[in-house]
Amino acid sequence: SSLSEAAPPDTVVALFNVRDRDSGDNGRTICELMGEQPFRITVLAADAYALVTSETLDREQVEEYNVTVRARDEGTPALSASKTLLVRLLDVNDN
């Protein structure tokens, strides 16, 4: 996905759902970002999430981000899966 470097904090970058067909703790999911990123995950509903900006972005410093989202269940042992999203920043003339 592409995102303007002028996007303010709390801009939605992506929406996604995570489903685990198990019941009980094995069916409850948690999503987290891997590594330091200027993004965060917001819970929208039971299995719905949004990836949003957490700070101001600057294309001159970083042109694109590989954002890895890991979803895991609350079972024992916890099972997980991850997906990497490419976020490209669009340049805005700052001069």
C-alpha positions in Angstrom: 0.0 0.0 0.0 1.1 3.6 -0.5 0.8 6.4 2.1 1.6 10.1 1.9 4.4 11.2 4.1 2.1 14.0 5.1 -0.4 11.6 6.7 -0.9 12.6 10.4 -0.6 10.2 13.3 -3.6 7.8 13.6 -4.0 7.5 9.8 -5.4 4.1 8.9 -2.9 2.2 6.6 -4.6 -1.2 6.4 -7.6 -3.1 7.8 -7.4 -6.8 8.4 -9.3 -9.7 10.1 -7.8 -12.6 12.0 -9.8 -15.7 12.5 -9.1 -18.8 14.5 -11.8 -21.5 14.3 -10.8 -23.1 17.6 -13.0 -22.5 20.7 -12.1 -21.1 24.1 -8.6 -19.6 24.6 -7.4 -21.4 21.5 -9.8 -19.3 19.4 -8.9 -15.9 20.9 -6.3 -14.0 19.0 -3.8 -11.2 19.7 -2.0 -9.2 17.0 1.3 -7.5 17.4 4.0 -5.7 15.3 7.4 -7.2 15.0 10.3 -4.7 15.5 10.3 -1.0 15.9 8.0 0.8 13.5 6.2 4.1 13.3 2.9 2.1 13.3 0.6 0.4 15.8 -2.3 -1.9 15.7 -5.7 -0.8 16.9 -8.4 -3.4 17.8 -11.7 -2.5 16.0 -13.8 -5.6 17.0 -13.3 -9.1 18.2 -11.3 -10.2 15.2 -10.9 -6.9 13.3 -7.8 -4.7 13.4 -6.4 -1.6 11.8 -2.7 -0.8 11.2 -2.4 3.0 11.9 0.5 5.5 11.9 1.8 6.3 15.4 4.0 9.3 14.4 4.8 11.7 11.6 6.6 10.0 8.7 9.4 11.4 6.5 10.1 9.9 3.1 13.5 11.5 3.0 14.6 9.4 5.9 12.7 6.1 5.0 11.1 5.5 1.6 9.3 2.2 2.6 8.6 0.0 5.5 8.2 -3.8 5.7 5.7 -4.1 8.5 5.4 -7.6 9.9 2.2 -8.4 11.8 2.1 -11.5 14.0 -1.2 -13.0 15.1 -1.2 -15.6 17.8 -3.9 -17.4 19.8 -4.1 -17.6 23.6 -3.9 -21.4 23.7 -1.2 -23.5 25.3 1.0 -23.8 23.5 0.3 -20.6 21.6 0.2 -20.9 17.8 1.0 -18.0 15.5 1.2 -16.8 11.9 2.8 -13.7 10.5 2.3 -11.6 7.4 4.6 -8.8 6.1 3.0 -5.7 4.5 5.0 -3.3 2.3 4.1 0.4 3.0 5.6 2.8 0.5 5.7 6.5 1.3 4.6 9.0 -1.3 6.7 12.2 -1.5 5.2 15.6 -0.6 7.2 18.7 -1.6 8.5 20.0 1.7 10.5 22.9 0.3 
